[in-house]
Amino acid sequence: MIRSRIGIIILLLTSICYSQDSFNCLSVDRSGLYTKAFNSFEQDLFEYYKFGNDSIKTYRTFLAEVASLSLDLRKLPSDNSIQLARIFKKKSNDPNSIWVKLSDYENQEATKKPSPYTNSSKKGEEEILIFNYRGGLIQCLKNNSDSDDFQDIITTLEQDGNVSTSLIAQRIYYIPDTKFRASEIKKFIAFDIYYSILMVIEKAFG
């Protein structure tokens, strides 16, 4: 009887842990836009780098090129990803947007995340958008991740968004393989790095 109860407890704990590990943070968006964007991002990456199913090598190569400013932005993004970036850009006025306007960021001391692909906005120019590190999606990714390194990166960005895209890519790059392969980290790369860049360069695609 005792063994039976212990077995049931173990099964329940396993079920709870599995449920937490498999939670899909993209489901916070009921429209399906986040899922479409992530799938388009992965398709772009795997078609461009051609490392087969080696996701670690594919993602690390992408991060290395972002960090070194050698990413070929003319060839990597698909038309679909560019269109999705434009949708995200239009939705930036929505209070639930995962990107926010520089002027609307709640902490004015942490308002600007410069990108190597952008210049500071001037009068009459389009306002810079930054990833909302205090928003629902990023907090879900952080809270469901078991990587201390990843959580530390997000905590730093919550406190100060004044970190370049290339530096973020570099820090993510050095997360150990056992943690790097987690879906939370891949989704963070998709939105905070890939789509943040595409939202800046989309005008160049006509």
C-alpha positions, -999 to 999 in steps of 0.1 A, spaced: 0 0 0 28 24 9 47 15 -23 15 21 -43 11 56 -27 48 64 -33 43 53 -70 13 76 -74 32 106 -59 61 100 -82 38 99 -112 21 131 -101 54 149 -96 66 137 -130 34 149 -146 37 183 -130 74 186 -141 66 175 -176 37 200 -178 60 228 -167 88 219 -191 64 216 -220 45 248 -215 45 268 -247 49 305 -239 38 314 -274 3 304 -264 0 337 -245 -9 351 -279 -42 335 -289 -41 349 -324 -13 325 -334 10 353 -346 38 344 -322 38 308 -333 37 317 -370 66 341 -364 87 315 -346 81 289 -372 91 313 -400 122 323 -381 133 286 -378 126 279 -414 147 309 -424 176 298 -403 177 261 -413 173 269 -450 200 295 -449 227 277 -429 219 242 -442 232 223 -412 204 197 -414 187 191 -381 217 204 -360 198 231 -342 227 239 -318 251 246 -347 225 265 -366 215 288 -337 251 293 -326 262 302 -361 234 328 -363 244 343 -329 280 344 -339 272 363 -370 250 388 -352 277 393 -325 304 399 -351 281 420 -373 287 397 -403 251 386 -408 240 389 -444 206 406 -439 200 407 -477 198 369 -480 186 355 -446 151 367 -441 122 353 -461 94 375 -475 71 358 -449 93 369 -420 96 404 -433 58 407 -435 55 393 -400 80 419 -388 59 446 -403 28 433 -385 47 434 -352 58 470 -360 22 481 -366 11 465 -333 37 483 -313 10 508 -302 -10 480 -286 -5 479 -248 1 442 -250 28 444 -277 61 426 -270 78 457 -284 73 492 -270 82 527 -281 114 541 -266 94 570 -251 69 547 -236 93 524 -218 84 526 -181 119 531 -168 134 561 -185 169 552 -173 167 519 -192 150 532 -223 173 525 -251 187 492 -265 210 503 -293 214 478 -321 244 476 -344 218 478 -372 202 510 -360 209 546 -353 194 567 -325 162 584 -337 163 621 -343 135 647 -347 113 637 -376 126 601 -377 108 570 -368 109 562 -331 130 533 -320 112 502 -307 126 481 -279 117 447 -267 95 448 -236 116 428 -211 90 432 -185 61 419 -207 42 387 -205 61 367 -232 96 374 -220 86 368 -183 70 335 -193 102 324 -211 123 335 -181 101 318 -155 99 285 -175 136 283 -182 159 262 -160 190 281 -172 205 304 -145 225 321 -172 195 329 -193 175 341 -163 205 364 -154 205 378 -189 168 387 -187 171 401 -152 199 424 -165 178 435 -194 148 442 -172 169 466 -151 187 482 -181 177 478 -217 208 497 -228 225 466 -242 234 461 -278 219 433 -299 254 420 -306 262 418 -269 230 399 -261 238 375 -289 273 370 -275 260 362 -240 233 338 -253 260 321 -274 280 310 -244 251 292 -226 260 255 -223 245 231 -248 224 213 -222 205 245 -215 209 262 -249 187 236 -267 157 246 -246 127 261 -264 126 292 -242 161 303 -253 153 296 -289 121 317 -287 140 345 -271 165 345 -299 137 346 -325 119 376 -310 145 397 -292 172 393 -318 158 382 -352 125 401 -353 140 431 -335 165 434 -364 139 427 -391 116 455 -378 144 479 -383 155 468 -418 121 458 -433 119 491 -453 149 480 -474 128 451 -488 103 474 -506 
